[in-house]
Amino acid sequence: MALHAKARPPKIDETVKHAAWATPEVCILVDGALIKDPAHRFPSAEVMMQALDDAFYSIDHL
């Protein structure tokens, strides 16, 4: 439980190599959402929503 509470989760780009959906924008979104310290997370829902939009539009869609 201590690791879950304090350890940084692995970054997506370190875990998933060469995945087309793992764009820098997706990594920013996921990494930002998983930050343990609330003071360092997205400062507002609007900022996170912009990161979500950026991530969505950064992926080549079929």
C-alpha distances in whole Angstrom, upper triangle without the diagonal:
4,5,5,6,9,10,13,13,16,19,21,24,23,21,24,28,31,30,33,30,28,30,29,29,27,25,25,24,21,20,21,19,16,16,13,16,18,21,21,21,24,26,28,28,31,30,27,30,32,29,29,33,33,30,32,36,35,34,37,38,40
4,5,5,6,8,11,13,16,19,21,24,22,21,25,28,31,30,33,31,28,30,29,29,27,24,25,24,21,19,20,19,16,15,12,14,17,19,19,20,23,25,27,28,31,29,27,30,32,29,29,33,33,31,33,36,35,35,38,39,41
4,5,5,5,8,9,12,15,18,20,18,18,21,24,27,27,30,28,25,27,26,26,24,21,22,22,19,17,18,17,13,13,11,14,17,19,18,19,22,24,26,27,30,28,25,28,30,27,27,31,30,28,30,33,32,32,35,36,38
4,6,6,8,8,12,15,17,20,18,17,20,23,27,26,28,26,23,25,24,24,22,20,20,19,16,15,16,14,11,11,9,12,15,18,17,16,20,22,24,24,27,25,22,25,27,24,24,28,28,26,28,31,30,29,33,34,36
4,6,9,10,14,16,19,22,20,20,23,26,29,28,30,28,25,27,25,25,23,21,21,20,17,15,16,14,11,10,7,10,12,15,15,15,18,20,22,23,26,24,22,25,27,24,25,28,28,26,29,32,31,31,35,35,38
4,7,9,13,15,18,20,19,19,22,25,28,28,30,28,25,26,24,24,23,20,20,20,17,15,15,15,11,10,7,9,12,14,14,14,18,20,22,23,26,24,22,26,27,24,25,29,28,26,29,32,30,31,34,36,38
4,6,9,12,15,17,15,16,19,22,25,25,27,25,22,24,22,23,21,18,18,18,16,13,14,14,11,10,8,11,14,16,14,15,19,21,23,24,27,24,22,25,26,23,24,28,27,25,27,30,28,29,32,34,36
4,6,8,12,14,13,13,16,19,22,21,24,22,19,20,18,19,17,14,14,15,12,9,11,12,8,7,7,10,13,15,13,13,16,19,21,22,24,22,19,23,23,20,21,24,23,21,24,27,25,25,29,30,33
4,6,9,12,10,10,13,16,19,18,21,19,16,18,17,17,15,12,13,14,10,8,11,11,7,8,9,12,15,17,15,14,17,20,22,22,24,21,19,22,22,19,19,23,22,19,22,25,23,23,26,27,30
4,6,8,7,7,10,12,16,16,18,17,14,16,15,16,14,11,13,14,11,9,12,13,10,11,12,16,18,20,17,16,18,22,23,23,25,23,20,22,23,19,20,23,21,18,21,24,21,21,24,26,28
4,6,5,6,9,11,13,13,16,14,10,12,11,13,11,7,9,11,8,6,10,11,9,11,13,16,18,19,16,15,17,20,22,22,23,20,18,20,20,16,17,20,18,15,18,20,18,18,21,23,26
4,5,5,6,8,11,10,12,10,7,9,9,11,9,6,9,10,8,8,11,12,11,13,16,19,20,21,18,17,18,21,22,22,23,20,17,19,19,15,15,18,16,13,16,18,15,15,18,20,22
4,6,5,6,8,9,11,10,7,8,8,11,9,7,10,12,10,10,13,15,14,15,18,21,22,23,20,19,19,23,24,24,25,22,19,21,20,17,17,19,17,14,16,18,15,14,17,19,22
4,6,7,10,11,14,14,10,12,12,14,13,10,13,15,13,11,15,16,15,16,18,21,23,24,21,20,21,25,27,26,27,24,22,24,23,20,20,22,20,17,20,22,19,18,21,23,25
4,6,10,10,13,13,10,13,13,16,13,11,14,15,12,12,16,16,14,16,19,22,23,25,22,21,22,26,27,26,28,25,22,24,24,20,20,23,21,18,20,22,19,18,20,22,24
4,7,6,10,10,7,11,12,14,12,10,14,15,13,13,17,17,16,18,21,24,25,27,24,22,23,27,28,27,27,25,22,23,23,20,19,21,19,16,17,19,17,15,17,19,21
4,6,9,10,8,11,12,15,13,12,15,17,15,16,19,20,19,21,24,27,28,29,26,25,25,29,30,29,29,27,24,25,25,21,21,22,20,17,19,20,17,15,17,19,21
4,6,9,8,9,12,14,13,13,16,18,17,17,21,22,21,23,26,29,30,31,28,26,26,30,31,29,30,27,25,25,24,21,21,21,19,16,17,18,15,13,14,16,18
4,5,5,8,11,13,11,11,15,16,15,16,19,20,20,22,25,28,29,30,27,25,25,28,29,27,27,25,22,23,22,19,18,19,17,14,15,16,13,10,12,14,15
4,6,7,10,12,10,12,15,15,15,17,20,20,21,23,27,29,30,31,27,25,25,28,28,26,26,24,22,21,21,18,17,17,15,12,12,13,10,7,8,10,12
4,6,9,10,7,9,13,12,12,14,17,17,18,21,24,26,26,28,25,22,21,25,25,23,23,21,18,18,17,15,13,14,12,9,9,10,8,6,8,9,12
4,7,8,6,6,10,10,10,12,14,15,16,18,21,24,24,25,22,20,19,23,23,22,22,20,17,18,17,14,13,14,12,9,11,12,9,8,11,13,16
4,5,5,6,9,10,11,12,14,16,17,19,22,24,24,25,21,19,19,22,22,21,21,18,16,17,15,12,12,13,10,7,10,10,7,7,10,13,16
4,6,5,6,9,10,10,12,14,15,16,20,22,22,22,19,17,16,20,20,20,19,16,15,16,14,11,12,13,10,8,11,12,8,10,13,16,19
4,5,5,6,9,10,10,12,14,16,19,21,20,21,17,15,14,17,17,17,16,13,12,12,10,7,8,9,6,5,8,9,7,9,12,15,18
4,5,5,6,8,10,11,12,15,18,20,20,21,18,15,14,18,18,16,16,14,12,12,12,8,8,10,8,5,8,10,8,8,12,14,17
4,5,5,6,8,10,11,12,16,18,18,19,16,14,14,17,18,18,18,15,13,14,14,10,10,13,11,8,11,13,11,12,15,17,20
4,6,5,6,8,10,11,15,16,16,16,13,11,10,14,15,15,15,12,10,12,11,7,9,12,9,8,12,13,12,13,17,19,22
4,6,5,6,9,10,14,15,15,16,13,10,9,13,13,12,13,10,7,9,9,6,6,10,9,7,10,12,11,13,17,18,21
4,5,5,6,9,12,14,14,16,13,11,11,15,15,14,15,13,10,12,13,9,9,13,12,9,12,15,14,14,18,19,22
4,5,5,6,10,12,13,14,11,9,10,14,15,15,17,14,11,14,14,11,12,15,14,12,15,17,16,17,20,22,25
4,6,6,9,10,10,11,8,6,6,10,12,12,13,11,8,12,12,9,11,14,13,12,15,17,16,18,22,23,26
4,6,9,10,10,12,10,6,7,11,11,11,13,11,8,11,13,10,10,14,14,13,15,18,18,18,22,23,26
4,6,9,10,12,10,8,10,13,15,14,17,15,12,15,16,13,14,18,17,15,18,21,20,20,24,25,28
4,6,7,9,7,6,9,12,14,15,17,15,13,16,17,14,16,19,19,17,20,23,22,23,27,28,31
4,6,9,8,8,11,13,16,17,19,17,16,19,20,18,19,23,22,21,24,26,25,26,30,31,34
4,5,6,7,11,12,14,16,19,17,16,19,20,18,20,23,23,22,25,28,27,28,32,33,36
4,5,5,8,9,11,13,16,14,13,17,18,17,18,22,22,21,24,26,26,28,31,32,36
4,6,8,8,11,14,16,14,14,18,18,17,19,22,22,22,25,27,27,29,32,34,37
4,7,8,11,14,15,13,12,16,17,15,17,20,19,19,22,24,24,26,29,31,34
4,6,9,10,12,10,9,13,14,12,14,17,17,16,19,22,21,23,27,28,31
4,6,7,9,6,6,9,10,9,11,14,14,14,17,19,19,21,25,26,29
4,7,8,7,8,11,12,12,14,16,16,17,20,22,22,24,28,29,32
4,5,5,6,9,10,11,12,14,16,17,18,20,21,24,27,27,31
4,5,5,6,9,10,10,12,14,15,16,18,20,21,25,25,28
4,5,5,6,9,10,10,12,14,15,17,18,21,24,24,27
4,5,5,6,9,10,11,12,14,16,17,19,22,23,27
4,5,5,6,9,10,10,12,14,15,17,21,21,25
4,5,5,6,9,10,10,12,14,16,19,19,22
4,5,5,6,9,10,11,12,15,18,18,22
4,5,5,6,9,10,10,13,16,17,21
4,5,5,6,9,10,11,15,15,18
4,5,5,6,8,10,13,13,17
4,6,5,6,9,12,13,17
4,6,5,7,10,12,15
4,6,6,9,9,13
4,5,7,8,12
4,7,9,13
4,6,10
4,7
4
